Amino acid sequence: MNCRVPRRASALLALLLAAVTLISLPPPVEAQQGTLRERIRERMAERREGRKSDAPPTDVSDAELASPGTHTGRLDVMGQTRRFMVHVPPGYRPGQPMPVVLAFHGGGGSMELQADDSRYGLISKSDSAGFIAVFPNGYSGLPGHHLATWNAGGCCGSARDSGSEDVAFVRALIGHLKQRLSVDAGRVYAIGMSNGGMMSHRLACDLSEQLAGIAAVAGTDATSTCQPRRPVSVLMIHALDDDHVLYQGGAGPKAFRDTSKVMDFVSVPETERRWVQRNQCSAATQPVLERPGATCVRHSGCADGVQVQLCTTETGGHSWPGSDRSRPGKEKPSQALDANDTIWAFFQSLPRR
């Protein structure tokens, strides 16, 4: 016997099911660089997609660290336990020194986020180019060490407010890696996104003797004082329409609702001017790349053969150029240039320090 539900009852049942579905839907995911609530929403979305695990990572032994693959580790630095990830490419061979790229996540991010190949592609670039990719984790008071920030000087968040010893952490991390891996000490580089880019600028100021060059994406100089022990090469990549760290300076209206967690960001031109002065470069520029949507220029005549280079994209907002993945509700990253290719080509053009 067929049981048929009357049309009116069927429509009522459909409405009830729709209401239950709406109630159970998660809050919309906002930008990572927003308020704490917005960042937590994005983290929840990442968990639902299975991109993260709340289980603490298992640290590998020193012997395992020196084998190809992606590993996690921790260091005790000035009374705090600091975490990091290391990706050793398949081409790594003990006894054959390999370059190292330290990649710093943005404010409110984590080492897992920066190591997410679908977002940044750095692990794939490590494998194809042949460098050891290192993903340090910023300062976080949370049990899972997420929503972390970097003390880059004037920015950002709890790392800045607590006076987190992030430079000491990076110094110790470089030493730790040199003891356990075959590292080319003359080819150690720092790169970063947003607050991580600002951290790269600070490292160029405070650890210039250990770095052959830095690259900052969507992050300007946040230091109040900078006295590098030696000149250091600097690459900046920034979008004209960045709505977080504005190209002409300041925090954009869409950047943070709580501006006390950030700063009145230094402009891209001022950051460029500072590094030209510090590295004793010529104010004149030479074109390196000109194509629809992107330009790169280089300052010549810098001390010790270093370079200062600026790449500007017309669009892309606050993102990693070349990535094919947009943050929900945000500008699609510029495809006019690929940040990973541009950064690695810049590093390869530099002399070994």
Solvent accessible surface area in square Angstrom, and as a share of the most:
residue,aa,sasa,rsa
1,M,224,1.00
2,N,136,0.70
3,C,120,0.72
4,R,217,0.79
5,V,96,0.55
6,P,90,0.56
7,R,222,0.81
8,R,200,0.73
9,A,43,0.34
10,S,53,0.34
11,A,57,0.44
12,L,99,0.49
13,L,101,0.50
14,A,59,0.46
15,L,125,0.62
16,L,108,0.54
17,L,109,0.54
18,A,50,0.39
19,A,46,0.36
20,V,93,0.54
21,T,75,0.44
22,L,128,0.63
23,I,147,0.75
24,S,84,0.54
25,L,102,0.51
26,P,58,0.37
27,P,50,0.32
28,P,92,0.58
29,V,35,0.20
30,E,62,0.28
31,A,9,0.07
32,Q,14,0.06
33,Q,7,0.03
34,G,6,0.06
35,T,33,0.19
36,L,112,0.56
37,R,167,0.61
38,E,15,0.07
39,R,30,0.11
40,I,74,0.38
41,R,58,0.21
42,E,8,0.03
43,R,19,0.07
44,M,77,0.34
45,A,9,0.07
46,E,3,0.01
47,R,110,0.40
48,R,122,0.45
49,E,108,0.48
50,G,59,0.57
51,R,67,0.25
52,K,23,0.10
53,S,78,0.50
54,D,96,0.50
55,A,68,0.53
56,P,111,0.70
57,P,38,0.24
58,T,116,0.68
59,D,54,0.28
60,V,46,0.27
61,S,58,0.37
62,D,79,0.41
63,A,85,0.66
64,E,90,0.40
65,L,6,0.03
66,A,26,0.20
67,S,43,0.28
68,P,73,0.46
69,G,25,0.24
70,T,62,0.36
71,H,19,0.09
72,T,20,0.12
73,G,11,0.10
74,R,104,0.38
75,L,28,0.14
76,D,116,0.60
77,V,14,0.08
78,M,132,0.59
79,G,84,0.80
80,Q,77,0.34
81,T,60,0.35
82,R,13,0.05
83,R,11,0.04
84,F,3,0.01
85,M,22,0.10
86,V,0,0.00
87,H,14,0.06
88,V,0,0.00
89,P,1,0.00
90,P,82,0.52
91,G,47,0.45
92,Y,7,0.03
93,R,121,0.44
94,P,101,0.64
95,G,64,0.62
96,Q,114,0.51
97,P,90,0.57
98,M,21,0.09
99,P,12,0.07
100,V,3,0.01
101,V,4,0.02
102,L,0,0.00
103,A,1,0.01
104,F,0,0.00
105,H,1,0.00
106,G,4,0.04
107,G,3,0.03
108,G,3,0.03
109,G,4,0.03
110,S,2,0.01
111,M,1,0.00
112,E,44,0.20
113,L,8,0.04
114,Q,1,0.01
115,A,10,0.08
116,D,25,0.13
117,D,55,0.28
118,S,58,0.38
119,R,26,0.10
120,Y,26,0.10
121,G,18,0.18
122,L,7,0.04
123,I,33,0.17
124,S,61,0.39
125,K,36,0.15
126,S,0,0.00
127,D,62,0.32
128,S,93,0.60
129,A,35,0.27
130,G,23,0.23
131,F,5,0.02
132,I,0,0.00
133,A,2,0.01
134,V,0,0.00
135,F,0,0.00
136,P,0,0.00
137,N,3,0.01
138,G,4,0.04
139,Y,46,0.17
140,S,16,0.10
141,G,71,0.68
142,L,81,0.40
143,P,129,0.81
144,G,36,0.35
145,H,54,0.24
146,H,17,0.07
147,L,22,0.11
148,A,0,0.00
149,T,6,0.03
150,W,0,0.00
151,N,17,0.09
152,A,0,0.00
153,G,32,0.31
154,G,24,0.23
155,C,0,0.00
156,C,8,0.05
157,G,6,0.06
158,S,50,0.32
159,A,0,0.00
160,R,57,0.21
161,D,86,0.45
162,S,67,0.43
163,G,40,0.38
164,S,8,0.05
165,E,89,0.40
166,D,0,0.00
167,V,14,0.08
168,A,20,0.15
169,F,0,0.00
170,V,0,0.00
171,R,105,0.38
172,A,41,0.32
173,L,0,0.00
174,I,4,0.02
175,G,28,0.27
176,H,29,0.13
177,L,3,0.02
178,K,79,0.33
179,Q,146,0.65
180,R,71,0.26
181,L,11,0.05
182,S,23,0.15
183,V,22,0.13
184,D,17,0.09
185,A,54,0.42
186,G,3,0.03
187,R,64,0.23
188,V,1,0.01
189,Y,3,0.01
190,A,0,0.00
191,I,1,0.01
192,G,0,0.00
193,M,13,0.06
194,S,5,0.03
195,N,2,0.01
196,G,0,0.00
197,G,0,0.00
198,M,1,0.01
199,M,0,0.00
200,S,0,0.00
201,H,0,0.00
202,R,56,0.21
203,L,0,0.00
204,A,0,0.00
205,C,5,0.03
206,D,56,0.29
207,L,0,0.00
208,S,1,0.00
209,E,59,0.26
210,Q,41,0.18
211,L,0,0.00
212,A,2,0.01
213,G,0,0.00
214,I,0,0.00
215,A,0,0.00
216,A,1,0.01
217,V,1,0.01
218,A,3,0.02
219,G,3,0.02
220,T,3,0.02
221,D,0,0.00
222,A,4,0.03
223,T,13,0.08
224,S,114,0.73
225,T,110,0.64
226,C,22,0.13
227,Q,162,0.72
228,P,34,0.21
229,R,200,0.73
230,R,67,0.24
231,P,20,0.13
232,V,0,0.00
233,S,2,0.01
234,V,0,0.00
235,L,0,0.00
236,M,6,0.02
237,I,1,0.00
238,H,6,0.03
239,A,7,0.05
240,L,92,0.46
241,D,59,0.31
242,D,3,0.02
243,D,37,0.19
244,H,1,0.00
245,V,2,0.01
246,L,55,0.28
247,Y,23,0.09
248,Q,133,0.59
249,G,23,0.22
250,G,10,0.10
251,A,32,0.25
252,G,3,0.03
253,P,126,0.79
254,K,138,0.58
255,A,1,0.01
256,F,21,0.09
257,R,189,0.69
258,D,65,0.34
259,T,86,0.50
260,S,73,0.47
261,K,86,0.36
262,V,6,0.04
263,M,47,0.21
264,D,116,0.60
265,F,7,0.03
266,V,24,0.14
267,S,19,0.12
268,V,1,0.00
269,P,55,0.35
270,E,52,0.23
271,T,0,0.00
272,E,27,0.12
273,R,120,0.44
274,R,51,0.19
275,W,0,0.00
276,V,17,0.10
277,Q,124,0.55
278,R,55,0.20
279,N,0,0.00
280,Q,127,0.56
281,C,17,0.10
282,S,45,0.29
283,A,88,0.68
284,A,69,0.53
285,T,63,0.37
286,Q,82,0.37
287,P,90,0.56
288,V,65,0.37
289,L,37,0.19
290,E,133,0.59
291,R,118,0.43
292,P,130,0.82
293,G,20,0.19
294,A,3,0.02
295,T,64,0.37
296,C,2,0.01
297,V,41,0.24
298,R,75,0.27
299,H,10,0.04
300,S,41,0.27
301,G,67,0.65
302,C,14,0.09
303,A,25,0.19
304,D,99,0.51
305,G,48,0.46
306,V,7,0.04
307,Q,28,0.13
308,V,0,0.00
309,Q,11,0.05
310,L,15,0.08
311,C,0,0.00
312,T,19,0.11
313,T,1,0.00
314,E,102,0.46
315,T,71,0.41
316,G,2,0.02
317,G,5,0.05
318,H,6,0.03
319,S,19,0.12
320,W,8,0.03
321,P,8,0.05
322,G,24,0.23
323,S,14,0.09
324,D,117,0.61
325,R,70,0.26
326,S,47,0.31
327,R,38,0.14
328,P,69,0.43
329,G,88,0.85
330,K,54,0.23
331,E,83,0.37
332,K,111,0.47
333,P,5,0.03
334,S,6,0.04
335,Q,101,0.45
336,A,19,0.15
337,L,4,0.02
338,D,52,0.27
339,A,0,0.00
340,N,20,0.10
341,D,76,0.39
342,T,22,0.13
343,I,7,0.04
344,W,19,0.07
345,A,60,0.47
346,F,6,0.03
347,F,1,0.01
348,Q,111,0.49
349,S,64,0.41
350,L,17,0.09
351,P,64,0.40
352,R,155,0.56
353,R,60,0.22
